[in-house]
Amino acid sequence: MNLPSMMQDVLTRSGLAELWAVVGPWLALDERQLIFMIATPFFIGVALWEYLRIKNDPQLMDGREAVRNFMLGAGYQITELLFAGIIAFPVYAFAFHHRIADIPLNFFTGAVLFVATDFGFYWMHRASHRVRWLWCAHVTHHSSERMNFSTAMRQNATNIFNGGWLFYVPLAFIGFNPVWIGVSFALSLVYQFFIHTTLVTKLPALVELVMNTPNHHRVHHASNPGYIDTNYAGVFIIWDRLFGTFVEERTDQTIYYGITRQVPTNSLITAWTHEYVDMFRDMQQPGPLPSRLKHLWMPPEWQRTPAAAFDGSRNLKKA
């Protein structure tokens, strides 16, 4: 027996091949996360280039925070890899099994899928700002008071458990293969990394009209009145223009980044969980169960009045 055969014999007897036959299909959907992980070294390189450009401006760059941002992103990638195949893939597989059409993959259908995925991202992203349960995970991305490439990596390890991925399941039901939905989503994330910067001002007018750009995305990350909850687009800003959520960046106004109730912390766990803690604390306040449960789906700023704690009435109040 030659050496390659010996190595193959070890692998065969280990049972790893049989294990992979079971686990492999669960991980198939997460081609998206594998692509994102492959792209991460390039992200680090671009972030280092940006760091050298703005490192002397503490309002634009904090090296320690940038490192934490990449650590937050690593936590997100790990939980996605471990749990996406177990939690999300069975749902996608079920929807695809009951698909209403068989859509082959070619250049045209691939382009349609990319646009459709971005449409789904717009509504997922919009819901992540207006539904508190989803905001609990998304708030981590917005809690930095700086806007740079490392901010793009500032993600929440609980994302996979919040169900935002359900917004893309209809694409599988229509007939798009879930693996390619994941690839399309990954390519969208790669694009979105490059719009998290202050080094790019405005791009040509046609690009600004159709595409999401650093100019538009700075507005989205701003905590200024009038900028909050706008410009939800992933790749194509046309969705915001169509659905009334587009706001132009004003050159006469300084942008302040972050969230309205800032939580200064160096703890990754706190960065991931602080909004969950606040939400469940609000739910513990006295009142009927239906009124308490509203905190899950009402906007993040919604609070019950003392009267509502007992009669379940709704009150909207800005934080």
C-alpha positions in Angstrom: 0.0 0.0 0.0 1.5 3.4 -1.0 1.4 6.5 1.2 -1.7 8.1 -0.5 -3.6 4.9 -0.1 -2.6 4.7 3.6 -3.8 8.3 4.1 -7.1 7.4 2.3 -7.5 4.4 4.6 -7.1 6.5 7.7 -9.8 8.9 6.4 -12.2 6.0 5.5 -11.8 4.3 8.9 -12.2 7.6 10.8 -15.9 7.9 9.8 -15.3 11.5 8.8 -16.7 10.9 5.3 -20.0 9.6 6.7 -20.2 12.5 9.1 -19.6 15.0 6.3 -22.3 13.3 4.3 -24.7 14.2 7.0 -23.4 17.7 8.0 -22.4 18.8 4.5 -26.0 19.5 3.3 -26.7 21.6 6.5 -23.6 23.7 5.7 -24.4 24.1 2.0 -26.6 27.2 2.5 -23.7 28.9 4.3 -21.7 29.3 1.1 -22.6 32.9 1.7 -20.6 33.0 5.0 -17.7 31.0 3.4 -17.5 33.7 0.7 -17.6 36.4 3.4 -14.8 34.7 5.3 -12.6 34.4 2.2 -13.2 38.1 1.6 -12.2 39.1 5.1 -8.4 39.2 4.5 -9.1 41.7 1.7 -11.3 43.7 4.1 -8.5 43.8 6.6 -6.1 45.0 4.0 -8.5 47.8 2.9 -9.2 48.7 6.5 -5.4 49.0 7.2 -5.0 51.3 4.2 -7.9 53.5 5.6 -6.4 53.4 9.1 -3.1 54.8 7.8 -5.0 57.6 6.1 -7.1 58.7 9.1 -5.4 57.3 12.2 -4.5 60.8 13.5 -8.1 61.8 13.6 -9.8 60.3 16.7 -13.2 61.3 15.5 -12.8 59.1 12.5 -10.6 56.2 13.8 -9.9 54.5 17.0 -7.5 51.6 16.5 -8.6 49.6 19.5 -12.3 50.0 18.5 -11.4 48.9 15.0 -9.9 45.7 16.4 -13.0 45.1 18.5 -15.1 45.6 15.4 -13.3 42.8 13.6 -13.7 40.6 16.7 -17.5 41.3 16.7 -17.5 40.3 13.0 -15.6 37.1 13.8 -18.2 36.2 16.4 -20.9 36.8 13.9 -19.2 34.6 11.3 -18.7 31.7 13.8 -22.3 31.6 14.9 -23.4 31.8 11.3 -21.2 28.9 10.3 -22.2 26.8 13.3 -26.0 27.4 13.3 -27.2 28.7 9.9 -27.2 25.2 8.4 -29.2 23.8 11.4 -31.6 26.7 11.8 -32.1 28.2 8.4 -31.3 25.5 5.9 -34.2 23.2 6.7 -36.6 26.0 6.2 -35.1 27.0 2.9 -35.0 23.3 1.8 -38.7 22.9 2.7 -39.6 26.0 0.7 -37.5 24.9 -2.3 -39.0 21.5 -2.2 -42.5 23.1 -2.6 -41.3 25.6 -5.2 -43.7 26.9 -7.8 -41.1 26.9 -10.6 -37.7 25.5 -11.6 -35.4 28.4 -12.3 -32.2 27.4 -14.0 -29.0 29.4 -13.1 -27.7 31.5 -16.0 -26.5 35.1 -16.4 -30.0 36.5 -16.7 -31.6 34.6 -13.8 -28.4 35.3 -11.7 -28.9 39.0 -12.3 -32.6 38.7 -11.4 -31.7 36.8 -8.2 -29.2 39.5 -7.2 -31.7 42.3 -7.6 -34.4 40.2 -5.8 -32.1 39.4 -3.0 -31.3 43.1 -2.6 -35.0 43.9 -2.6 -35.4 41.4 0.3 -32.5 43.0 2.0 -34.1 46.4 1.9 -37.2 45.1 3.7 -35.2 43.0 6.2 -33.0 46.0 6.9 -36.0 48.3 7.3 -37.7 45.8 9.6 -34.5 45.5 11.6 -34.9 49.2 12.5 -38.6 49.2 13.2 -39.1 45.8 14.9 -37.4 45.7 18.3 -36.7 42.0 18.3 -34.7 42.4 15.1 -33.2 45.7 16.3 -31.7 43.8 19.3 -29.3 42.2 16.9 -28.9 45.0 14.4 -28.1 47.7 17.0 -24.6 46.4 17.4 -23.8 47.5 13.8 -25.0 51.1 14.6 -23.5 51.6 18.0 -20.1 52.8 16.9 -19.7 56.6 16.9 -17.3 56.4 14.0 -17.8 55.5 10.4 -15.0 53.5 8.8 -14.4 50.2 7.0 -14.1 48.4 10.4 -17.6 49.5 11.2 -18.9 47.2 8.4 -17.5 44.3 10.4 -19.3 45.3 13.6 -22.0 42.6 13.6 -24.0 40.7 16.2 -23.3 37.0 16.9 -27.1 36.5 17.5 -28.2 37.5 14.0 -28.9 33.9 13.0 -31.3 33.4 15.9 -33.4 36.5 15.2 -34.9 35.3 11.9 -34.0 38.1 9.5 -33.0 35.4 7.0 -36.8 34.6 6.7 -37.1 37.5 4.4 -35.3 35.6 1.7 -37.2 32.3 2.0 -39.8 33.4 -0.6 -37.1 33.4 -3.2 -36.6 29.6 -2.6 -40.4 29.1 -2.8 -40.4 30.9 -6.2 -37.8 28.5 -7.4 -34.3 30.0 -6.8 -31.9 27.4 -5.3 -31.1 28.4 -1.7 -27.4 27.9 -2.2 -27.4 30.6 -4.9 -29.6 32.8 -2.7 -26.8 32.6 -0.1 -24.1 33.4 -2.7 -26.1 36.4 -3.9 -26.5 37.6 -0.3 -22.7 37.2 0.3 -21.9 39.3 -2.8 -24.2 42.0 -1.5 -22.4 42.0 1.8 -19.0 42.3 0.0 -20.3 45.3 -1.8 -21.7 46.9 1.4 -18.3 46.7 3.1 -17.0 49.3 0.8 -19.7 51.9 1.5 -18.6 52.3 5.2 -16.1 55.1 4.9 -15.7 58.9 5.1 -12.9 59.0 2.6 -15.2 58.9 -0.4 -17.4 62.0 -0.9 -19.8 61.9 -3.9 -19.6 59.6 -6.9 -20.9 60.5 -10.4 -24.6 61.5 -10.4 -25.8 58.4 -12.2 -24.1 56.1 -9.7 -25.5 58.1 -6.8 -29.0 57.9 -8.4 -29.0 54.1 -8.7 -26.4 52.6 -6.3 -26.0 52.8 -2.5 -22.8 54.8 -2.0 -20.7 55.9 1.0 -22.5 59.3 0.7 -25.9 57.6 1.2 -24.8 55.1 3.8 -23.3 57.8 6.0 -26.8 59.2 6.3 -28.1 55.8 7.3 -25.5 55.5 10.2 -26.2 59.0 11.5 -28.0 59.8 14.7 -29.0 63.3 13.6 -32.7 64.1 13.7 -34.0 63.7 10.1 -31.4 61.0 9.3 -32.6 58.3 11.6 -34.3 55.3 9.9 -33.5 56.3 6.3 -31.4 54.9 3.4 -32.0 51.2 4.2 -30.6 50.0 0.8 -28.0 47.3 0.5 -26.7 47.7 -3.1 -29.4 49.7 -4.9 -30.6 53.0 -3.4 -33.6 52.9 -5.8 -35.5 51.0 -3.2 -35.3 53.9 -0.8 -36.3 56.3 -3.6 -39.3 54.1 -4.5 -40.6 53.6 -0.9 -40.0 57.1 0.5 -37.1 56.4 2.9 -34.4 58.2 1.0 -32.7 61.2 2.5 -29.8 63.2 0.9 -26.7 64.0 2.9 -26.6 67.6 3.8 -23.2 69.4 3.2 -24.1 72.1 5.8 -24.7 69.6 8.7 -22.1 67.6 10.6 -23.0 63.9 10.9 -23.0 62.3 14.3 -22.7 58.6 14.2 -24.1 56.0 16.7 -27.4 55.4 18.4 -29.6 57.8 20.4 -29.0 55.9 23.6 -25.3 55.2 23.4 -23.9 52.3 25.4 -20.1 52.9 25.8 -18.5 49.5 26.3 -15.4 47.6 25.5 -17.2 44.3 26.2 -18.1 42.2 23.1 -20.9 40.5 25.1 -22.4 43.8 26.2 -22.2 45.1 22.6 -24.1 42.0 21.5 -26.7 41.8 24.3 -27.4 45.3 25.8 -30.6 45.8 23.7 -32.0 42.4 24.6 -31.4 43.3 28.3 -33.3 46.6 27.9 -36.1 44.9 26.0 -36.7 42.2 28.5 -36.5 44.7 31.3 -39.3 46.6 29.6 -41.3 43.4 29.2 -41.0 42.8 33.0 -42.9 45.9 33.8 -46.4 45.2 35.2 -49.2 44.8 32.8 -51.2 42.2 30.8 -49.1 39.7 28.9 -50.3 40.9 25.4 -49.1 44.4 26.3 -45.8 43.1 27.5 -45.3 41.0 24.3 -45.7 44.1 22.2 -42.2 45.1 23.0 -41.1 42.2 20.7 -42.6 43.7 17.5 -43.1 47.4 18.2 -40.5 49.9 17.2 -37.4 50.3 19.5 -38.6 53.6 20.9 -42.0 52.4 21.8 -42.8 52.3 25.5 -46.0 51.6 27.5 -47.5 54.5 29.5 -48.5 53.7 33.1 -52.1 53.3 31.9 -51.0 51.0 29.1 -49.3 48.8 31.5 -52.8 47.8 32.8 -55.1 48.3 29.8 -52.8 47.3 27.0 -53.2 50.5 25.1 -50.5 51.6 22.7 -48.3 54.7 23.1 -45.5 55.8 20.8 -42.7 57.8 22.4 -39.4 58.7 21.0 -36.4 57.6 23.0 
